[in-house]
Structure formats: C-alpha cells, structure tokens
Amino acid sequence: MTSVHAAEPAAEPRNASVLVHNDRGEYLLHLRDRGPGIRNPGTWSLPGGGREPHDVSLEATARRELREEAGLDLPALRAFAVELVHDQGGSLLPVQVFTARWNGDPDALELTGGVMLRWFRPEVMPRLRLGHSTLELVRRHAGPAAAPGAGAAAGGRSELHIVGAHLYLENPAGEVLLGLRHPDSAFAGGEWHFPAGHCERESAVACLVREADEEAGLRISPQDAEFAHAVHLLDAAGGRPRMQLVFRVRRWQGEPVVREPDKCLSWRWWHPDALPERLVPYTRAAIEGIRAGRAYTESGWA
C-alpha cells in the first residue's frame, strides 16, 4: 500500500500498526517479502495489519499482529495518530497507529512473516525504501531531533538534549523506591533505578505521571510533583547530552507492581544509607543531592 498522511480521515480505521521505539531513540521496522500478493514488496514498514472479526478493538488488532508476526507481546500501547494508505485498488484506507516502547533484540524474535525486523534511527531512514508517511510519523514522534537539518542552526553548535523524568518516592520508613532493570535492557541492565522514562511530546510532569502508571501501577496527581533535583549528564563520548529531572511525590495511590517485565524485574524500597551496590550512577548522585539539599549535579562533562 502507498501511504499518505491525514489528520482527520473520513472513515473509521479498520487497520492498525505499531510504532515501536526503544530507549536509544531507535524505531523498529519490518522488511516485507517479495513474494506474490505481498503489498509493497521489499519495503520497510511498521508492524501491523487488518482488523479481524474476533478483535474487540484496534488495539487488540495491533497486539495480535505483533504476536503473530514476531511473537512480541508489549504491555502498553498508546494511540498516536491516524494515517491514510492507498490500497491496491487506489482507495484510501485509514490506519490507526499506536506507539509502544521495547528494548529487546529483534534477532531473538521468531519472525513468521516478512524478511527481518531491525532497529533504525530516524536520521538514517531517508536512505531506506519506505513510505513517506512512515518517515513523517517517526519524525513527528521523535520531535525536533529527527527533523531534516536539526542541529544545523548556529553553524551546528547547538545540540538537542534528551530529557528524562524520574520519580522519587519515600515510604513512611524513609526508604526510596527503586526498580531492578531487566538484564537484557538496553539501558543499565541488572542495575537499580528510579521509575523513569524519556519525555515524548509532553511536559516532564506529564511524562512522570504516565511512566509511574505504565511501569509501576502508581497513580499520582501532577500537582503533587515537586521538583527535587536535576542531573545534567554526558555518559558516553559522542553520546547525546541528557537532562535528568527528578521529582519528589509525597502522595500517591497504589502499590508498586511490575507492569513492564521487559524493562523491570522487581520494585523494592531501599534505605538511603544502604543503597544497592549496582545502582545507576546518576540515580545515586540524585539521591545524595536530594538528601544534601542540592538541586543540581553535573556528570561526565569534565
């Protein structure tokens, strides 16, 4: 199918696809077969397909297609956009696009359709054979960092930062909530870390509220989030700078549960004087800064 983008399609979508992304800013694309009857053979596309009678919703369609095509079962899908595609007869069909985060290895999946699944950064996608609307969807999701010519202003001296939102919770015993990262996680595998996530097209507090629910089943109100600490981080030579914002919340609903097992194995309360040895370094720095009453830490810039 040839794709075009539209903000307000006239018909209700009957197809669904998933914009799967990881914590490295990469997006998962599916290379189509060149066999008979395959639409757009030999092109890269988003995983997805058409709704079947037993699908109770388009989200159910998206989940089924991920399971059938790659054995992939993701805990959280979010509606993102609707695009229009031309079918083989030239008619326009609306497709509901969802987003999901996953940090796994595509080669470990059992692919039942297509040639392969691969991670790609937005800046290399113009060199691939894929639909223009797919590229525009990725750019829209990735934000200004993926726009053509990003970073070219001021002679290329300006650089966009990744912004992270982190949740600092203390229980009545003064213990801090930390999660054990999955050993296969692309970031900090086997280490303890705050409930956290990257800001998408949203405020840092909105990201905090969303991630607390998606990762740990904790419900917090935006007005209860108090800025506690910032870590301005450069953790690898040539890597993107990061601004890690930590917010303290004193009231919340729910008990921490593992809702994204591909990212976190368990939640545990730790006393600040007895933190785990395998703790993300900037997480430790933030806890120490909060206890000392400091609002800001720099790391990796010297």
C-alpha positions in Angstrom: 0.0 0.0 0.0 1.2 3.5 -0.7 0.9 5.8 2.3 -0.2 9.4 2.7 -0.7 11.2 5.9 -4.0 12.8 7.0 -5.0 14.2 10.4 -8.8 13.7 10.0 -9.7 10.6 7.9 -13.3 10.4 6.8 -13.8 6.7 7.6 -13.2 4.7 10.8 -9.9 2.9 10.8 -10.0 -0.9 10.1 -6.3 -1.4 10.2 -3.7 -0.9 12.9 0.1 -0.5 13.0 2.6 0.0 15.8 5.4 2.5 16.1 7.8 0.5 18.3 10.7 2.5 19.8 13.5 1.9 22.3 15.4 4.0 24.9 18.2 4.6 22.4 15.8 6.6 20.1 15.5 3.9 17.5 12.4 2.6 15.7 11.5 -1.0 14.8 10.8 -1.6 11.1 9.6 -4.7 9.3 11.1 -5.6 5.8 8.4 -7.1 3.6 8.7 -10.2 1.5 8.9 -10.0 -2.3 6.5 -12.9 -2.8 3.3 -13.0 -4.8 0.4 -11.0 -3.3 2.6 -9.0 -0.9 1.8 -5.3 -0.8 4.8 -3.0 -1.3 7.3 -5.9 -1.6 10.8 -5.3 -0.4 9.9 -2.1 1.5 10.3 -1.3 5.2 7.1 -0.7 7.1 5.6 -0.6 10.6 4.4 -4.0 12.0 0.6 -4.2 11.7 -2.4 -5.4 9.7 -6.1 -5.5 9.3 -8.8 -6.0 11.9 -10.4 -9.4 12.1 -13.9 -10.2 13.4 -12.8 -11.5 16.7 -10.6 -8.4 17.5 -12.5 -6.4 20.2 -10.7 -3.2 19.3 -7.9 -1.8 17.0 -5.5 -2.1 19.9 -6.4 -5.8 20.0 -5.6 -5.9 16.3 -2.3 -4.3 16.8 -1.4 -6.7 19.7 -2.5 -9.7 17.7 -0.4 -8.7 14.7 2.7 -8.2 16.9 2.2 -11.6 18.4 1.5 -13.4 15.1 4.3 -11.7 13.1 7.0 -11.7 15.7 5.8 -13.3 19.0 6.1 -9.9 20.6 3.7 -9.1 23.5 4.1 -5.5 24.7 2.4 -4.3 28.0 1.5 -0.8 27.0 0.2 0.6 23.6 -0.8 4.2 23.2 -2.9 5.6 20.3 -0.7 8.1 18.5 -2.0 9.1 15.0 -4.1 8.0 12.0 -2.6 7.8 8.5 -4.3 7.1 5.2 -3.0 4.5 2.8 -3.9 3.6 -0.7 -5.0 0.0 -1.2 -4.3 -1.9 -4.4 -7.4 -0.5 -6.0 -6.4 3.1 -5.2 -8.9 3.7 -2.4 -7.8 5.5 0.8 -7.9 3.4 4.0 -7.3 4.9 7.4 -4.8 3.1 9.7 -4.7 3.7 13.5 -1.1 4.0 14.6 -0.1 3.0 18.1 3.2 3.6 19.9 5.0 1.2 22.3 8.4 1.0 23.9 10.5 -2.1 23.8 14.3 -2.6 24.3 14.8 -6.1 23.1 16.8 -7.8 20.3 14.9 -8.3 17.1 17.1 -11.2 16.1 15.8 -13.1 19.2 12.2 -12.9 17.9 10.5 -15.8 15.9 9.6 -13.9 12.7 6.7 -15.6 10.9 6.2 -13.1 8.1 8.5 -10.8 6.2 12.3 -10.9 5.9 13.5 -9.3 9.1 12.9 -6.7 11.9 15.6 -4.1 12.5 16.2 -1.0 14.7 16.8 2.3 12.8 17.5 5.8 14.0 15.3 8.5 12.3 18.2 10.2 10.6 19.1 7.0 8.5 15.5 6.3 7.4 15.6 8.6 4.4 18.1 6.2 2.8 15.7 3.2 3.2 12.9 2.1 0.9 9.9 3.0 2.9 6.7 5.1 2.6 7.0 8.8 3.1 4.2 8.9 5.7 6.1 6.3 7.8 9.1 8.6 7.8 6.9 11.5 8.8 5.2 9.6 11.6 8.7 8.7 13.0 9.8 12.3 12.7 6.6 13.5 14.4 7.1 11.1 17.3 10.8 11.7 17.7 10.3 15.5 17.7 12.7 18.2 16.6 15.7 16.0 16.9 14.6 14.0 13.8 13.7 17.0 11.6 15.7 17.5 8.5 18.6 19.8 9.3 18.3 19.5 13.0 21.3 20.9 14.8 22.4 22.9 11.8 21.4 26.2 13.3 24.3 28.4 14.6 26.8 26.5 12.5 25.9 23.2 14.1 27.0 24.3 17.6 23.6 23.8 19.3 22.7 20.3 20.3 19.3 18.9 21.4 19.2 17.1 24.8 17.2 14.1 25.8 15.0 14.9 28.8 14.2 12.2 31.4 11.6 12.4 34.1 12.3 10.4 37.3 10.1 9.6 40.3 11.5 10.0 43.9 9.2 8.2 46.4 9.9 7.7 50.1 7.7 5.4 52.3 7.0 6.2 55.9 10.2 4.5 56.9 12.2 6.9 54.8 13.1 4.2 52.2 13.3 5.1 48.5 11.6 3.1 45.7 13.9 1.6 43.1 13.4 -0.9 40.3 15.7 -3.7 39.2 16.3 -3.2 35.4 15.9 -6.3 33.3 19.4 -7.8 32.4 18.6 -7.5 28.7 17.5 -3.9 28.9 19.3 -1.6 26.5 20.0 0.8 29.4 21.5 -0.2 32.8 20.7 -3.9 32.6 20.9 -5.6 36.0 21.1 -2.2 37.9 18.6 -0.4 40.2 17.0 2.8 39.1 14.1 5.2 39.7 10.8 4.8 38.0 11.6 6.9 34.9 11.2 7.5 31.2 12.0 9.8 28.3 9.8 12.8 27.7 7.8 12.4 24.5 5.7 15.2 23.1 4.6 16.1 26.7 5.7 18.0 29.7 8.2 16.5 32.2 5.4 16.2 34.8 3.0 14.6 32.4 5.8 12.1 31.5 6.3 11.4 35.2 2.6 10.7 35.7 2.4 8.4 32.7 5.6 6.4 33.5 4.6 5.9 37.1 1.4 4.3 36.0 2.8 2.4 33.0 5.9 1.0 34.8 4.7 0.5 38.4 0.9 1.0 38.5 1.2 4.0 40.7 -1.3 6.9 40.3 -0.1 10.3 41.1 -1.5 13.8 40.5 0.5 16.4 38.6 0.0 19.0 41.4 1.8 16.6 43.8 5.0 16.5 41.9 7.8 18.7 43.4 11.0 19.3 41.5 13.8 17.8 43.6 17.0 17.5 41.6 18.5 17.7 38.1 21.4 15.8 36.8 23.0 17.2 33.6 24.6 14.1 32.1 27.0 13.2 29.4 27.5 9.5 29.9 29.4 8.5 26.7 31.8 10.1 24.3 29.8 11.3 21.3 26.5 10.5 23.1 23.5 12.8 23.3 23.5 15.1 26.4 20.8 14.3 28.8 18.9 16.4 31.4 17.6 14.0 34.1 14.8 15.7 36.1 13.9 14.1 39.4 10.5 14.9 41.0 9.5 14.1 44.6 5.9 13.0 45.2 4.7 12.6 48.8 1.1 11.4 48.0 0.2 8.6 45.6 -2.3 5.7 45.1 -1.4 2.1 44.6 1.4 -0.3 45.5 4.3 -0.8 43.1 3.8 -3.7 40.8 5.8 -4.8 37.7 3.9 -3.8 34.6 6.7 -3.8 32.1 8.6 -7.0 32.7 10.8 -6.5 29.7 12.2 -3.4 31.5 11.9 -4.1 35.2 12.1 -7.3 37.2 11.0 -6.0 40.7 10.4 -3.0 42.8 11.9 -2.6 46.3 12.2 0.0 49.0 15.8 0.9 49.9 17.1 2.9 52.9 19.3 5.8 51.5 22.1 4.7 53.9 22.0 1.1 52.4 21.5 1.6 48.7 22.2 -1.4 46.4 25.8 -1.7 45.0 24.5 -2.0 41.4 22.8 1.4 41.3 22.7 3.6 38.2 25.4 6.2 39.0 23.3 9.3 38.3 20.5 7.8 40.4 22.9 7.6 43.3 24.1 11.1 42.7 20.5 12.4 42.6 19.6 10.7 45.9 22.7 12.1 47.5 21.9 15.5 46.2 18.3 15.4 47.4 19.5 14.4 50.9 22.0 17.2 51.0 19.5 19.8 49.8 21.3 20.4 46.5 19.1 21.0 43.4 21.7 20.3 40.6 24.5 17.8 39.7 26.8 17.6 36.6 28.2 14.3 35.5 30.5 13.4 32.6 31.3 16.9 31.4 34.9 17.2 32.8 
